[in-house]
Amino acid sequence: MRRTAAGEHAGCVNWYGAAGHAPLSESGSPPGKPNTTGRVPDELAMVLAQAAVSGIESVGGYAGGIYLRSRTQGLLRLAVLAGLPARLFRPWWRMHVNRPFPVAEAHRSGQAVHLADAEEAMRRFPQLMAGMPYPFGSLYEPVVSGREKYGVLVVLRRATPGNAVSQSDRRRLNVAARRLSGALAELGADGTLVEWDGEPVSVQLPAATTPPVRIGRFDWDLDSGSISADEELCAILGSDPAAFPGTVEALAARLAPEDVYGLWTIARQAVESGRPVARRMRLRGPDGRPHLLEISGRALSPGDGLGSHLTGFLVDLGVGPIAAEATDRLPRCIFSLDRLGRITHINHSAETLLGHARSELAGRVLWEALPWLGHPGYEDHFRAALISHEPVHFMAQSASKEWMSVWLYPGHDGVTLTAAAEDQPAYSPESVTLPGTGLGSSADRASALYRPVALAIALTEAVTARQVSAVVTEELLPAFGGRQLAIYLLNERHLYLAWETGFPQGFLDRFDGVGLDARLPGVETLTTGRPMFFESMERLAVAYPGIPMDANVGARAFLPLIASGRPVGSCILGFDQPRGFSPEERTVLTALAGLIAQALQRAQRYDTEAALARGLQAALLPHRLPVLEHVDTVGRYLPGTQGMEVGGDWYDVIETDRGVALVIGDVQGHGVAAAATMGQLRSAVRAFALNVHDPQQVVAGTNRMLIDLDPGQFASCCYIVLDPSTGATQAVRAGHPQPLLRHVDGRTEVLDLPGGVVLGVDVDASYPVTELQLERGEVLALFTDGLVEQPGSDIDLGIDQLRSTLAEAGSSPLAETADRLIREARHATDRPDDIALLLAARWTEASSAHGAGAGARRAP
């Protein structure tokens, strides 16, 4: 076996489906025979083509192919593409194995990937559906032999929404892949390089719907009136040979009434004239299709010793001639294309309208015969028809600058294209209809790319649904020249308007809360998972008759917001002027819709978790502080505003046998986990405080408990025990900011308490105790770092500012002092952290009337 450099050809292999028939080369010559192109498929190409066809047919597919490893590490190349024109799928010729596509995953994992419909594909592989947003099913079977990973066998077929790929189909495709892997292993053992580095070979699939041409023969004995027929004629008539009636009456029963008389007329002419006679007529087959019946012969004279006989032939020509006759009578331009884009039939109107004879067009690839239909602006329409098997309509401009209304009607064996002259539409997007009028300079291209990239970056920082919507308004609309935006979010199978800009006031109210059964583009784009683009409002009105319209005459884009396979909502973009959407724009908008959906889903989860965390924290923080003799205490809690997350800040006041314990702490992190850990720590500190007198043991025991819980978090804490009657104070600090002390004369200082490391890090950590004396009228201020820390500023500056504010508070009631300390933080709109504040003061004789009723309160 010779060693080949596989993939050095991009020919088209014509495949005929009869068992045992080999594929032919481009010229139709058998493999190994010379042909006019000088190209003969090599053995590797033949094996791949046969395997592709076998795999596709085994599971009822209409297209597919084989990706094969290349000489470039980690790169697969499309070696064979069957049932689709390779030109239209150039973006998918190369596939890196680390890309988030089903081909790559099947190759990487060695496990098959089965996608029953577009919804499943969008959920698992949104990048695939961004490039091919059409309804189809697809199967990907790795081709592996031992440790050798050769590539992936791919089959495209009709979508089966709600029905998973059957086990029988999975087995059949797996068998086809294993046969291919065995054949490739044999080629490799014989010295063939099983790699692909060229363009894909195109393969035509066998026709599945066109009946074959069949010819049956019969003999009519005019003397006896009996008819004998061969097996083929019986098969055409759907009769078993043994059950064939053998009478002319049975044959005449399938003729039109006017042809019955013609049948007897030809018999009489043969008998009376003795000359040869012939006649053609139509005979109806069992499926209703007319077949050609041709009768000829003559009546022999009695002297010949033979009876009079007429011989006839029944020809089943399929539907070709009949269809050709019908299409030639139509005023519309009609083409029939095979699935590789070759013109198999054109009608008379097409010759007249396009100014080309059939001989110039038939047998050629459409985009080569009519280059204006091969413009990239129209490629997406052909891809949509070939993959979705749904009709597609678009406007196109011919080489003579005339406008055409083009329809594509796809089927298993090809596409019927109809075209008719059309008046110039109200819109004529040059970037779609004329080559070379898109983004010209590199600066224009860079500017166009900037906005989508900026949107992707900004979405990573947006947290709430309103922030996400604002980012889309600021970045997405300018990027594509849009003027209107609406975002609907899904809740309980209804879509609710979450954001709008640019629409007339109140116009969208009628669509708020619509159910998923409503026939509206904003609903159907979500339920089908497919983006919808309308180049003008006229197009939208035709697709959705009776839909309310605003005064805008421009275009609309409806994008499904789906994240990780879960529907989130829909996004509507409005444009002031009619415009086309290029394939690149559609791909980018679809991909960006996925990013928007993920950001909105994250925002919804964030809001839900934040609400849960706030409720949890509100339940865990003390609702009132105890009323104490000789000591006044006030607590405040202020949640963060950036991201609307709560943290693990807490404070507490505990009456113990030895005195009043003042506690403040801060759990690292935010959200439900931080709030839950905070609740455990508060309970632990309270339990140790009520059962252990030594402050050092309280903090050390809490540290060990946090390590035993192993929540993956750590916390800071400051624990102070105050004797209300004497003012004797013991303080312990675990990685927490130093408290402040305001003296009676107003002088305020930052205490210097030696401390240990934060809780939850070192099980053997020690926490020294500091002895203090709190005089009557003095105030202790314990706080978390959210009160003094600001992004971009030194925390020491914040502490100094807090110290000054506390000094200026003078002899104000403790509750007023607490409000004053957090007043500036309360008005901050971008506060990343939450705040806890606990103030404690020993009464003086003059202030004893204030009481301790200020208690604990969440700051508004």
Phi, psi and omega in degrees: 000131183281153179274128185245150170267085190298149173088013181273016182223155177227039184285175178249122180264119176278123186247126176250132196279359181297141182300133176087354179274136180272153175295153181256162177281182182305323184276354184091004179278148176298155179305138178091350179263149178298150174218170188290338181275344183078008180245129173234127181305133178281177187296319181297314179299321180295315180298316181295317181297316179297319180293321180297312180298316181298316180295318181296313182292331184294334182240017176071033179277167176245354178195170178166193181179188181225125170269135181235148177299155180240182178286343178275124182302129176079009182241125172261147177234144178288111183270322182226134174232116184249134175082005179217147177286125184300325182303319184286348185240028178304321180301343183252015179290329182245142180214114175284141187289347180262008180279153181278059179236154183298326178300312182295319181294318179299320180290316182296311188276338186075011180246143180291150175241126181237119181242111186285329184204180183293327181297315179294320179296319179295324181291319185266326184223071182301331180294325177297314183286340175295322180275332181227073185280061183234156179281111177202160173254156181209147181230139184228114184244120179294143178255104189226140173227106184063237178268358182275118174260108183274319184166212185218135173267126185241136176230131172254139179207176182297145179291148176234073184304132178083352180238119179290162177298129186292157178296325180294319178294321178298317180294317182298318180290325177295321177296318179297320180291322179291323175297318179295317181297323177295318179295321179291324177296321177295319178299317180297320179294333180272003176102001178281135177281109184272074178214163180222128181226012180245198178281160182287148172277131177271136182233131176272132179279153177298144176295138184247343188244342184277121179296146179285158175285128181228148181230124177244153184238144175219162179229130183248115177274107186291335181287314182266342182081003181275154179234131173248140184230149176277175185295325183293320178295318177299321180295320179297322180276359178072032183238146173286136181307322181291337182261006180294127186299327179076021180237152178290334179296321179296324178288318182295333181296339181265003179266155171294150183309319182292332179281338178298318179293325178295325179296313180288330179295316181294326178295316180294321178298320181297318182290317186282323186268328184073004180263159177298141178229157179207147179204144174243142179207173182255134178239133184278128178277176182296336179266008178091345180287141177280139176245155180276124177249119181242124183241135178211162178143189177205158178272127182276153180287154181300334181291342180286343179080008180238151177285171177276133182225145168243136178256140180223157176231134175251119186247121174263104183265015184071218180246358187304299183300320181296316180296320180298317179298318183293317184290330179292341180274349185272146180281350181272152175286124183232128174242146166245127181243144169280179187285356175260004176091005180279142181280117180258341178199142170225148181265177184297322181297327178294319177300316184290314185292319185267348179073027178232139177285157179302323181296335178280334188253319186299136179088349180264159175287135186308314187285343174273322180288322180232083186303332181295335175280350180267008179297141181305334180295338181258350185299323183296328178294317178293320177300316181299317181292316184293327184268320185275338185062025176245147180300147181228138179235140175204164176261139181222154179248124185283177180297334178271013178070014176272147181271141180234139170265115189248131174240140176242126179241101186274157174211184184297324186258357180167199183225135170263125181249127173242146180215146178216147178298143184221148173294155180300127182289168180294340179239148176210075183297111184298324183295341180262324188264339183237130178295147170078012180248020178275219180288118187275292186280161177295329178294320177298316181295319179296320179295320180293326180284334186298314186298311177300321178295317179298322178297314181300318180293314183295326181295331179292338182261345180284137186246308182274164180298323179292322178295319178298313181297321179295320179297317179298319179297317185284330187250317187285314182301310179297329183297327184244010177075022181280159179237344184231145179214136172221137177236124176250139178246143184274132176208121179053047176062027174225150179258127182242137182292120181254337184199142175208150175204138175091345179276153175303143184302128178082353184297320184277354182300326183294340180263358183286126178084016180290148180277167182285357176265359180286140178270083179226146182298326179293334177276313186291331177295330178279317184290330178268341183076012183247133174292152181231130183236127178239117187286348176203163178291334175298318177298319179297319181294324179292319182288329182228079181302135177086358180293135179299139181240145170270187184285349182293139179251011187274207185257168179221144172233127179247119186244131176283134176259099183231126181235125180052038178080000181254130179291133180249320182169203178218154183237134180242126175250133179243144181234145184289330184239150173302144182201155174270164177239112180292159177305323180294318179295319180296318180295315181295316180297320179295318179294318179294327176299323176297319178295318179298317180298317179297319179295319179291321177297318177297320180295319179295317177297321180298313180296320180295315180294322180297317179297319178295317181295320179296318178296319178296316182292321178299325179287331185272330179287150180294134179280327175221145174269150183295146175276122188240153173277137175073354181225136175248133179232144178221134177238147177221142174228134182229114180289156177290160179251338182280110182084354177055036176263151172260155179249202183250027179288142176206161174218163180198154173232122188235129174275120179241173180296332185268336182165199181262124178267124176257124186232137170217143182207167182213113177275135179296139177098183182221170173091193185299319182298316180295319180295320179295317178297321178301317180298321178294319180293318180299319179294321180295313180301316181296319181294315179294322182295324182280344183243347181233135184273332187279120179303324180297320179292326178299311183289318180296320178295322178295322178299314181295322180296319180295321178293321178295324178292328179049057178279359183077019181227160173232170185211150172258158184201146170231125186235121183231131176250124184242131172272108186301325185282324184255339183083000178295134188226139173236130185234140176229136182232133179238084176067017184259153176305145179295138177286166177254152177229120175257123181280170183300324181280005178094345179295133185235133181229158173268119181293150179248084182262119174296147183213179178251185181288168180299158180288144175095010183248308187236117183293337181260014183297144177250149184229101182294153180254134178250130179270132179226167175231115180263113182280162177299135180090349178276152186236131172261135178238114176252137187208164174259166189291344177298337180283335187239353185255128176230140179303131177086358181239153178287132181298331179297327178293321178294319179295319180294322178295319178295319178300317181295319180295319179295323179294321182287344182293337177062223183261025178300154175305151187299323180295319178294321178297318179297315179297323180293323183293328182255005183302313182295320179293326181297327183272356179289133181266350183226066183257113187286341187233158176274173187225136170234139181221133177226120178250142177221136181218140172277138181292149163257170180299324183286331185261001184296337180289343179295330183070186184242023188285356182297323173060202183260145180204140171279124180293141181288000000 
